[in-house]
C-alpha cells in the first residue's frame, strides 16, 4: 500500500532528498501514519533513521535553511526540528531492553524492524518510507491497519512484556481507547489488570500527563471507567475511587457519586475544553465520602462537602503534580461555590443573593454556571428541565444585577487606607470591622454601591466604635488616597 500522495509536499520531499544524498534510510513512523489512515490532521511527525537521528536532523535543518530551529538531545539520541508549523522529531532506529525496577530502557542501535517491535501499539507501529526506491510505501508488520479498521488497541508483542517494560503504556492504552473510541483487545486489557502495580515506578508527572489527556477526550468518562475496572485508578487516584458505591439503609439510598461525577464531567465536556474546569467537575463532590451521614427520618446527607472538598484540592493537586497557583485556586473556588447557583435555582432569587455570588465568583462566574448546569444529572427529565429553566432565570438575574451594581471583581468604595486616614488610626481590627460592615450593607442592598452612602456608613460605624473623624475626604481625594496607598 502506497501513501505517496499523502506526503506530497515540499517538507517531506526535502527530507527525502537529504536521505537520498546521505544514502540514509528514513521512515515516518507512529502517530502521523495512524492519523493519515484516520483522516486526522497533524503537524507533528516522528521519523526513524537507520543510523544517527541527530546527525540526520542536523543535515535536514541546514537544508531547510533560515527560519528553522533545532534542538539536539544527545543523551536520548533524538532531535527536534521546528519548520514553520511542523514539529519534527528524529530518532535513530533502536532496540530496547529493560530492567525490572526501571522504565528507562537499555538502548542499542537497531533496524526498522527492531524499532517497530519496540512500539507501544500496533496502530502506532506502522511506518511510511521516504527512500527513493519505495517512497510512500507502508510497512505494517503487526497488521495495524486491521486494528484501525476494527477499532482495536493491541500491543505488537506479548502485552505482559510490553507493560512490564514500560508501565506508562498501560495509561497510554486507555488514553488512546478514550480519545479514539476504540476497544482494548482482551489479552491486552487482561495484561493491564495483571501489571497495574508496575505503574508505581512511573513518575507522577508522566502519569498525570496521560490522565489529563484522558480528561480532555470527547467523552472522558470512558477512560475513567477503564482506569477503575483495571485497578489503575485505585493506585493513581484513590480518592476518586472512594466515591464509588451505594449505601442503603431501609429504603433510603444515595446515588453512586463516582458515576455521577463521570456524568457531570461528560456533560461539561460537551461545552468546554478547559482542563481546569473539567478538573473542577472531577473534584466537585470529592469530599462526599468523608461527609456522608445518615439522618433518621431524612436520609443521606453530605453537609459541608463543598467546603471540605475545597480544602482537599491543594493536597490532591500536590500529590498528582498538577499546577499550583492560580489554576489550583480556580478549581478550589469552583468546588467551594458549586452548590450556590443550584440553591438559587430552587428559590426566589434575590438581588442580595446574586450580588454575593457575583462578588465571590468574580470573573469565574460563567465557568461556575457551566459546572452547575452540568451537575444536573437526574433521570427525571421533568426535574432536569425545571432546573435548567431555573438556571436560565439565574443567568438573567446575574446579567441584570451586574449591569446595575457592577459587583463582579468589585472593591467597595471605601478602602482600608481611607478609613485609617479619616479616623487617624493604624491598621487594626476596627478597620476590618468597618470595611466588612460597608461591604455587607452593599451586598444586602441596604445602601447603594456608591461613595456617598458608603462614606456615611463608615462615619456611623466609626461612631459605634468610639472613633472620631480627624479629616473628611471628598470622593476625588479618596480615589487619590487609594491609588497612592497612603
C-alpha positions in Angstrom: 0.0 0.0 0.0 1.4 3.4 -1.0 0.8 6.7 0.6 3.0 9.0 -1.6 0.0 11.2 -2.3 -0.4 11.9 1.4 3.1 13.1 1.8 3.3 15.1 -1.5 4.7 18.4 -0.1 8.0 20.2 -0.1 8.8 19.4 3.6 8.7 15.6 3.1 10.4 15.9 -0.3 13.2 17.9 1.2 13.8 15.3 3.9 13.6 12.5 1.3 16.2 14.4 -0.7 18.6 14.6 2.3 18.1 10.9 2.8 19.0 10.2 -0.8 22.1 12.4 -0.8 23.3 10.9 2.5 22.4 7.3 1.5 20.2 7.0 4.6 17.0 5.0 5.2 14.4 7.2 6.8 10.8 6.4 7.7 7.8 8.3 9.0 6.5 6.3 12.0 3.9 6.3 14.7 1.0 8.7 15.2 1.3 10.6 11.9 0.9 7.4 10.0 -2.0 6.4 12.1 -3.7 9.8 11.7 -3.3 9.6 7.9 -5.4 6.4 8.0 -7.9 8.0 10.4 -8.1 11.2 8.2 -6.9 13.3 11.1 -4.8 16.4 10.5 -1.5 16.6 12.3 1.7 18.8 12.1 3.7 16.6 14.5 5.8 13.9 12.7 8.2 11.3 14.1 11.0 9.9 11.9 13.0 6.8 12.4 16.5 7.0 10.9 18.6 3.9 10.3 21.7 5.4 11.7 22.1 8.6 13.8 18.9 10.6 14.2 20.8 13.6 15.4 23.3 13.6 12.5 20.5 13.3 10.0 18.4 16.0 11.7 21.4 18.4 11.5 21.6 17.9 7.8 17.8 18.4 7.4 18.0 21.7 9.5 20.7 23.0 7.2 18.7 22.1 4.1 15.6 23.8 5.4 17.6 27.0 6.0 16.5 30.2 7.7 13.5 30.1 10.0 14.3 26.6 11.2 15.1 25.9 14.8 16.6 22.6 16.1 17.3 21.1 19.5 19.5 18.0 20.0 19.3 15.6 22.9 22.5 13.5 22.8 21.6 11.5 25.9 18.5 10.2 24.2 19.8 10.2 20.6 16.9 12.4 19.5 16.5 15.7 17.7 13.6 18.2 17.4 13.3 20.4 14.4 10.8 23.2 14.1 9.9 24.1 10.5 7.1 26.5 10.1 4.0 24.9 11.6 5.7 21.5 11.6 7.3 19.9 14.6 9.6 17.1 13.5 11.3 14.5 15.8 14.2 12.4 14.5 15.5 9.3 16.3 17.8 6.5 15.3 16.3 3.1 14.8 16.9 1.2 18.0 16.1 -1.9 20.1 15.4 -1.7 23.8 15.7 -3.9 26.9 14.5 -3.1 30.4 15.5 -3.7 34.0 12.6 -4.8 36.3 12.9 -1.8 38.6 13.0 1.0 35.9 11.1 2.1 32.8 14.3 3.6 31.4 15.5 1.3 28.6 18.9 0.0 27.7 19.2 1.2 24.1 21.1 -0.3 21.2 21.3 0.6 17.6 18.8 -1.4 15.5 16.9 -1.9 12.3 13.5 -0.5 11.2 12.1 -3.9 12.3 13.7 -3.6 15.7 12.2 -0.1 16.1 8.7 -1.2 15.1 8.8 -4.1 17.6 9.5 -1.7 20.5 6.4 0.5 19.7 3.6 0.5 22.2 0.6 -0.5 19.9 0.1 -2.0 16.5 -1.7 1.2 15.3 1.5 3.2 16.2 4.0 0.7 14.8 3.3 1.4 11.1 5.8 3.3 9.0 6.0 5.0 5.6 9.2 5.0 3.7 11.0 8.2 2.5 13.6 6.2 0.5 13.6 6.9 -3.3 13.1 3.3 -4.2 9.9 2.8 -2.2 8.8 6.4 -1.4 5.4 6.4 0.3 5.3 2.6 0.9 3.6 1.4 4.1 5.3 -1.1 6.3 2.8 -2.7 8.7 4.4 -5.8 10.3 1.8 -6.2 13.0 -1.4 -5.6 11.0 -2.1 -2.2 12.5 -4.4 -1.3 9.6 -6.7 -4.2 10.5 -6.7 -3.0 14.1 -7.6 0.5 13.0 -10.5 -0.8 10.9 -11.7 -2.9 13.8 -11.2 -0.1 16.4 -8.8 -2.1 18.5 -5.9 -1.2 20.8 -3.4 -4.1 20.8 0.3 -4.4 21.6 2.7 -5.6 18.9 4.4 -8.2 21.2 3.4 -10.0 24.4 1.4 -7.4 26.3 2.8 -8.6 29.7 6.3 -7.8 28.4 5.2 -4.6 26.8 3.6 -3.2 30.0 6.1 -4.6 32.4 8.9 -3.0 30.4 7.2 0.4 30.2 4.2 0.6 32.5 3.2 4.1 31.2 1.9 2.2 28.1 -1.0 1.0 30.3 -2.1 4.6 30.7 -1.5 5.2 27.0 -3.7 2.3 26.0 -6.6 3.7 28.0 -5.9 7.2 26.7 -5.9 6.1 23.0 -9.0 4.0 23.6 -10.7 7.0 25.1 -9.6 9.6 22.5 -10.3 7.4 19.5 -13.4 5.5 20.8 -11.5 2.1 20.4 -11.8 -1.1 22.4 -8.7 -2.6 24.2 -8.1 -6.1 22.8 -8.9 -8.7 25.5 -5.4 -10.1 26.1 -4.0 -6.5 26.2 -6.7 -5.5 28.7 -6.0 -8.5 30.9 -2.3 -7.7 30.9 -3.1 -4.2 32.2 -5.0 -5.7 35.1 -2.2 -8.0 35.9 0.6 -5.4 35.6 -1.3 -2.4 37.2 1.1 -2.2 40.2 4.0 -1.6 37.9 2.6 1.9 37.3 4.2 2.9 40.7 7.7 3.1 39.1 6.5 5.8 36.7 6.8 9.4 37.8 3.6 11.2 38.9 4.2 13.8 36.3 4.1 11.3 33.4 1.0 9.5 34.8 -0.8 12.8 35.3 0.1 13.9 31.8 -1.7 10.8 30.4 -4.6 11.3 32.8 -5.0 14.9 31.6 -5.2 13.6 28.0 -8.0 11.2 29.1 -9.8 14.1 30.8 -9.5 16.2 27.6 -11.1 13.4 25.4 -14.5 14.0 23.9 -16.1 11.5 26.4 -13.6 11.3 29.3 -15.9 9.0 31.4 -15.0 6.1 29.2 -11.3 6.5 30.2 -12.1 6.7 33.9 -14.3 3.6 33.7 -11.3 1.7 32.2 -8.9 3.1 34.8 -11.3 2.0 37.5 -12.0 -1.5 36.3 -8.3 -2.3 35.5 -7.4 -1.2 39.1 -5.1 1.6 37.9 -7.3 4.4 39.3 -7.1 2.9 42.8 -3.4 3.3 42.6 -3.1 6.7 40.9 -6.1 8.5 42.4 -7.7 6.5 45.2 -9.8 9.5 46.5 -11.8 9.3 43.3 -12.4 5.5 43.7 -13.7 6.3 47.2 -16.7 8.0 45.5 -17.8 4.6 44.1 -20.6 2.6 45.6 -24.1 2.9 47.1 -25.1 2.5 50.7 -28.7 1.8 51.7 -30.5 1.8 55.0 -34.1 0.7 54.8 -35.5 2.1 51.6 -33.1 5.1 51.5 -30.0 5.0 49.4 -27.7 7.7 48.0 -26.6 7.8 44.4 -23.3 6.4 43.3 -21.1 9.5 43.4 -18.4 8.0 41.2 -20.8 7.6 38.2 -22.5 10.9 39.0 -19.1 12.6 38.8 -18.4 11.0 35.4 -21.8 12.1 34.1 -21.1 15.7 35.3 -17.7 15.5 33.6 -19.2 14.3 30.3 -21.9 17.0 30.5 -19.3 19.7 31.0 -17.0 18.3 28.3 -19.7 18.9 25.7 -19.4 22.7 26.5 -15.8 23.3 27.2 -12.2 22.1 26.6 -10.9 24.0 29.7 -8.8 21.4 31.5 -9.0 23.0 34.9 -12.8 23.4 34.6 -13.0 19.7 33.8 -10.9 19.1 37.0 -13.4 21.1 38.9 -16.1 18.7 37.7 -14.0 15.7 38.8 -13.4 17.2 42.3 -16.8 18.9 42.9 -18.1 16.0 45.1 -14.7 14.6 46.2 -15.5 15.2 49.9 -18.8 13.3 49.9 -17.2 10.0 51.2 -15.9 11.9 54.3 -19.0 13.9 54.9 -21.6 11.2 54.3 -24.0 10.7 57.2 -27.4 9.0 57.6 -30.0 11.1 59.4 -33.0 9.0 60.5 -36.2 10.3 59.1 -34.3 12.3 56.5 -31.9 10.1 54.7 -28.3 10.5 53.5 -26.6 13.9 53.8 -23.3 15.3 52.8 -23.3 18.6 54.7 -20.4 20.8 54.0 -18.9 18.6 51.3 -18.3 21.7 49.2 -16.1 23.4 51.9 -14.3 20.2 52.9 -13.7 19.4 49.2 -12.2 22.9 48.6 -9.8 22.2 51.4 -8.8 18.9 49.9 -7.9 20.4 46.5 -4.4 21.7 47.3 -3.3 18.3 48.6 -4.8 16.4 45.6 -3.0 18.8 43.2 0.3 18.4 45.0 0.0 14.6 45.0 -0.8 14.4 41.3 1.8 17.1 40.4 -0.9 19.3 38.9 -0.1 23.0 38.7 -0.4 25.1 41.9 -1.1 28.8 42.0 -3.9 30.4 40.1 -5.0 27.2 38.3 -5.3 25.3 41.6 -7.2 28.2 43.2 -9.6 28.4 40.3 -10.5 24.7 40.9 -10.7 25.3 44.6 -13.1 28.2 44.2 -15.4 26.3 41.9 -15.6 23.3 44.2 -16.4 25.6 47.1 -19.1 27.5 45.2 -20.6 24.7 43.1 -23.8 24.4 45.2 -24.6 28.2 45.3 -26.3 28.6 41.9 -28.1 25.3 42.5 -29.6 26.6 45.7 -30.5 29.9 44.0 -32.2 27.9 41.2 -34.5 26.3 43.8 -35.5 29.6 45.5 -36.8 33.0 44.7 -33.7 34.8 43.5 -33.0 38.0 45.5 -30.7 40.7 44.3 -28.7 40.3 47.5 -28.0 36.6 46.9 -27.0 37.4 43.3 -24.7 40.2 44.5 -22.9 37.8 46.8 -22.5 35.2 44.2 -21.0 37.7 41.7 -18.8 39.1 44.4 -17.4 35.7 45.4 -17.2 34.2 41.9 -15.8 37.2 40.1 -14.7 36.5 36.5 -15.2 32.8 37.1 -19.0 33.1 37.3 -19.6 31.9 33.8 -17.4 28.8 34.4 -19.2 28.2 37.7 -22.6 28.3 35.9 -21.4 25.8 33.3 -20.3 23.4 36.1 -23.6 23.8 38.0 -25.6 23.1 34.8 -23.6 20.0 34.1 -24.2 18.9 37.7 -27.9 18.3 37.0 -27.9 14.6 36.3 -31.3 13.4 37.5 -33.0 10.6 35.5 -36.2 12.6 35.9 -36.5 14.6 32.6 -39.1 16.9 34.1 -36.8 17.7 37.1 -33.8 18.3 34.8 -35.8 20.6 32.5 -37.2 22.5 35.6 -33.7 23.0 37.0 -32.2 24.2 33.7 -35.0 26.6 33.1 -34.4 28.0 36.6 -30.7 28.4 35.8 -31.8 30.5 32.8 -33.5 32.8 35.3 -30.4 32.9 37.5 -28.3 33.8 34.4 -30.7 36.5 33.5 -30.6 37.9 37.0 -26.8 37.7 37.1 -26.7 40.0 34.0 -29.3 42.4 35.4 -27.6 42.8 38.8 -24.1 43.0 37.2 -25.3 45.7 34.8 -26.9 47.7 37.7 -24.4 47.2 40.5 -21.0 46.3 38.8 -20.3 43.8 41.6 -18.1 41.4 39.6 -14.4 41.8 40.8 -15.8 44.7 42.8 -14.0 46.6 45.6 -16.1 48.7 48.0 -15.8 52.5 47.5 -14.2 52.8 51.0 -10.7 51.3 51.4 -8.8 50.5 54.5 -6.4 53.4 53.7 -9.3 55.8 53.7 -10.7 54.5 57.0 -7.3 54.9 58.7 -6.7 58.4 57.3 -10.3 59.5 58.2 -10.0 58.4 61.8 -6.3 58.8 62.2 -5.8 55.1 63.3 -3.3 52.4 62.4 -4.1 49.0 60.8 -6.4 47.2 63.3 -9.4 45.0 63.8 -11.6 48.2 63.8 -10.5 49.0 60.2 -11.6 45.5 59.2 -14.9 45.7 61.0 -15.8 48.9 59.3 -14.8 47.5 55.8 -16.9 44.4 56.4 -19.9 46.4 57.6 -19.8 48.5 54.4 -19.3 45.5 52.1 -22.2 43.6 53.7 -24.5 46.6 53.6 -23.9 47.0 49.8 -24.3 43.2 49.1 -27.5 43.2 51.2 -28.9 46.2 49.3 -29.1 48.3 52.5 -27.1 51.0 50.8 -26.2 51.7 47.2 -22.8 50.9 45.8 -21.6 54.5 45.8 -19.1 56.7 47.7 -21.6 59.0 49.4 -23.7 56.3 51.1 -20.6 54.2 51.9 -18.9 57.2 53.4 -21.9 58.0 55.6 -22.0 54.4 56.8 -18.2 54.5 57.6 -18.8 57.5 59.8 -21.7 55.8 61.5 -19.8 52.6 62.1 -16.8 54.6 63.4 -19.1 56.3 65.9 -20.2 52.9 67.2 -16.5 52.1 67.8 -16.0 55.4 69.5 -13.8 56.8 66.7 -13.8 60.5 65.9 -13.1 61.6 62.3 -9.9 63.6 62.1 -10.4 64.6 58.4 -13.1 64.3 55.8 -12.2 63.4 52.3 -14.1 64.1 49.1 -14.6 61.2 46.6 -11.9 62.6 44.4 -9.5 62.9 47.3 -10.4 59.4 48.4 -9.6 58.0 45.0 -6.2 59.7 45.0 -5.6 58.3 48.5 -6.5 54.8 47.5 -4.2 54.9 44.4 -1.3 56.2 46.4 -1.8 53.6 49.1 -1.1 56.3 51.8 
